Amino acid sequence: MKVVVIGGTGLIGSKVVTKLGEHGHEAVAAAPSTGVDTLTGEGLADALDGADVLVDVSNSPSFDDEPAMEFFRTATTNLLEQSAKANVGHYVALSVVGTDRLLDSGYFRAKQAQEDMIAASGRPYSIVHATQFFEFVRSISDFSTVDGEVHLPPVLFQPMAADDVAAGVARTAAGAPLNAVREIAGPEQFRLDEMVRTALADRGDPRPVVADEQAPYFGVQVTERSLVPGDDAQLGAVTYAQWAAQQK
């Protein structure tokens, strides 16, 4: 199959392209650097010509409320319009486990708007909900630092390696449209504060991590299971210890 990967030069997209290619598919990386701009529509028609599947793993460059909403609404409108014209048979989008539970955040409201637009489009689709990536634990730490201390709620957390995220997206892209959401997650559950404490120690980062039940997660108050998937999630293979060893 010909699969066009929007955001195909980024962390997840480049891995999706590689994994699809390894399984004999023609995977095309589409990004501004390859002449494809989802906000202006430039290059989309040419990229999608003859495509069987569109995979969107792109992300807003800003997490602020209005820019994120503008990015996902504009990009998704253009992608849906051009994929319909090209008669693409499967629209796959990467989103986040718990998006519908995190709507106090403008970023997650934008992700929910993206999902709603895809589901309402009438196009055959699959939405992949992934838990947070090991690669982004430092970003969580930085966002949650107050006066030199990392304040995090001690809720359940089930992060995964970017390789496993890409494998889940590629597997979904190669299959039949679900017209539904599929959840993917890491093989282990932690407490969020414990995970970040371990990750910072592994990096030699001296910041103390405080378990604070009132602390928000990216500005959102979360409950025990806000960040973890349901029982039927597909689990990745890479543990945190295995991933951390690969970083050294």
N, C-alpha and C positions, 0 to 999 in steps of 0.2 A: 504494500500500500504506500501511497504518498501521504506523508504526515507533515503538516506545517506546524512548527512549534513557535508560537509567539512568546517572546522572551527567551528565545533559544540560545542566547549567548551568556545567560546568567548562571548562577549557582545551580539551580534545579534544571533549567532548560537545557544547558549544555550536556548534563548527564542524561536527560531524557533523549536527546538526539543520539547520543552514543549508544544507549541501550536499545533504542529502536533499530539503529543501523546494525547492531550485533545480531538482531533477529531477522535481518533481511529486508527491512522496510527502507524506503527512501525518505529519510528524515531531513527536513529543511529547516535550518535555524533562521528565524525571522525576527529582526530587531532593527532599531534605528541605524546601527552600525552596518547592517546588511541592506539598507535601503528600504526598510519597511517601518512605517510610522502609523501606529493604530490611532493616534489622536488626530492626525490630519488625513489619514486614509492613504497616504502616499505609498505606493508599492504593493498594497494589499491585493488588488485584483490580479496582478501578475503572479504574486507568491501563491495565491490560492488556486490558480488555474490548474485543473486536473487533480486537485487534492481530494483524497478520500476522507481525511480526518484533519480537524483543526484542534490543536492543543494550546490553551492559553495559560501560561504560567507567569505572565508578566505581573508587575506590581507597581503601585503608585510610588513615585519618587518622594512623595510627602505623606506623612501620617496625619497631618492636620485635617480637620473635618472637611472644609470646603474643597481644598485641592484634591483630596482622596476621592470624594464623591464625583467631582468633575472628571477625574481621570477614568474611573471605572464606568461611569455612565457613557462618556464619549467613546472610549475604546470599545466597550461592549456593543454599543449601537453600531459602530462601524464594522466590527467583526461579524455581528449577526447579519448585517445587510450584505456584506461582500461574500460571506460563506453561503448565504441563500442564493445569491446570483451565480455562484460557482457550483451550486448543487452539492456542497460538501455533506457527506452522509453521517458525520458524527462530530459533535462539538463537545470537547472535553475542557473543563476548567478546574484549576487548582484553587481550593479555598481552605478554610481553617476549621478544625473541630471546635465546636462551641460557638460558632459565629452568631447563631440566633440567641445565645445566652449572654452575649457581650455587647448588646446594642446601645448601652450607655456611652460607648465609644463611637465617635464619628467615623473612624476608620472601619470598624466592623459594620456600622450601618451602610457604609459604601460597599463593603463586600457582600452584604445581604442584598443590596440593590442589584449588584451584578448577578448574583444567583437567581434572583426573582426574574430579571430580564431574560435570562437564558431559559428558565423553566417555562416562561410565558410565551416564548417565541414560536413555539410549534416545531422547532428544529429537533431532530434526535440528539440527545445530549447525555452526558455523564458529568457529575460534579464530584470531585475527589476532595474530601475533607481530611487534611493531615494535621496531626498534632505539631507542636513547635519543634524546630530543628535543634539538634545539639549545637550546630554552628551559630545559633542566635542567642545562646545562653548569656554571652557577654553583653549583648544589647539589652537583655532583660535586667541584668545587673546594673548597667549604666543608667537605665531609665528609672530604676527603683532606688538609686542612691540619694540619701538625705544626710547632709553633714558628715560625709565620709562613711556612713553605714548603709548597707543594703537592706531595706525593709521589704519583706515579702510575706504574703499570707501562707500559712503552712497547709495548703490544699493539695490534693492529688495532682500529679503531673506525669505525663507519659511521653516524653520527647523521643525523637527518632533521628537517625542519620539522614543526611541529604541523599545519600545513595539509595536508601530504602524509600524515600519520598519519590525519587525519580523512577524507581522500579515500579512502584504502585501506579504512578501516572502512566508510564509506558504500557504496563499490563492492561490498564483500563482502555487506553487508546487503541490497543490491538484487538480488543474484544467488541462485542455488540453494544450499542448504546443502552444504558441502564434506564434513562429517563428518570433518574433518581440520584440520591447522594450515596456515595460509598465512603466509609471512614477507614483511614489507615493510621497506624500508631506504632510506637516503639514497643519492644518486647518486655519492658520493665516499667513498673510504676514507682514513683518516688514522691516524697513531699517536696513542694517547690523550693522551699528554703533549704532543704537538705541537698537537693540537686545543685543549686547554685553555689552553696557553700563548698561542696566537693569540687565543682568545676573551677571556682576561683582558686582554691588551694592547689589544684593541679597546674594552674597557670602561674603560681607564685604571686597571686594578687592578695595583698594583706587586708583588704576590706572585710570587716566583720559583717556577717549576715544575721539579721534579727528576724526571728519569727514573730510576725505582728498580724494578728487576726483582722485588724482594721486596715491594714495596708492594701492599697489597690493594686491591680495588675493592669499596667498600661492605662491607668486612670479609671478602671472599672472595679467595683466591688464584686468579688467572686465567691461562690460557695464551694463546698467540698468537691463537687464533680463538674464544675463549670468547664474545666480544661481537659477532661478525659473523655474518650469515646464510649459508645455503648458496647455491649458484650459481643456483638457480631463484627467488630472491626477486624480488618486484615492486619496482622502484626508483622513488622519488619524483623530482620534477623540480627542486626548489629546492636550489641549492647553498648552502654555508655563506656565501659572499661575497654572494650575492643576499639571503639571510635577514638577514645582518648589516647590509646597506645599508638594509633596511626598518626596522631598529630605531633608526636615527638621526633 
